Amino acid sequence: AVRKKPVVGIIPTGVELVPPDEIPSVGDVRDVNSYLCGAFVEERGGVPRYYNIVRDNPKDLAAVLRSALDDCDALLITGGSSKDDRDITAEVIRSLGEVLAHGLALAPGKPTIIGKIGHAPVIGIPGHPASTMVVLTVLGAPLLQSLSGCTACREAKQKAVLTRSIPAERGREEYVRVKLLGDEAVPLFGKSGLLNTLVQSDGLVRILRGCEGLEAGNEVDVTLW
């Protein structure tokens, strides 16, 4: 028995976004997340379908989502997931379907949206690249595994020893980027909007909810990219 590869629509949103091949003006940001999502989907057996950048207009986003339902098995919307007045993603998903959760005890990635429109599960992903990668790892990977019918876990892990302590807040699950140097894991601290710490990292260390952090010298499991 075989199954058709799931098609995943990738819809970037934001007035500040410009295509990667365009030189950004002051206040502009290159659309990195579309291609990060696409590579992730393809690596895990799906077929990414890219859509043009949608400016922060609810009618435009709703129109793209309706169109995407004809071709896609699931939808990833990047940006606009917070609760600011300009963040429209949750409102539009709710108008077309159902919002199951808006905000997770997850860092980075707290403003994530989980929803459903028609037959398609929808994940609204925060716009920062590190948040995007964490949300894809935590939510996107099992979603793609389910859609593709894959029964084996594709997650690769490596044990390593922390070189520095990692503080954490109780009440949320945290994922920290680390670089591997032999059998050592070097934490790469920085805001979730920084692309360099994501590029330099080899994977993530998970800090469970309720834990106040990890001490230097602790052995940890590194989930590899």
Secondary structure, 3 states (H helix, E strand, C coil): CCCCCCEEEEEEECCCEECCCCCCCCCCEECCHHHHHHHHHHHCCCEEEECCCECCCHHHHHHHHHHHCCCCCEEEEECCCCCCCCCCHHHHHHHHCEEEEECCCEECCCCCEEEEECCEEEEEECCCHHHHHHHHHHHHHHHHHHHHCCCCCCCCEEEEEECCCEECCCCCEEEEEEEEECCEEEECCCCCCCCHHHHHCCEEEEECCCCCEECCCCEEEEEEC
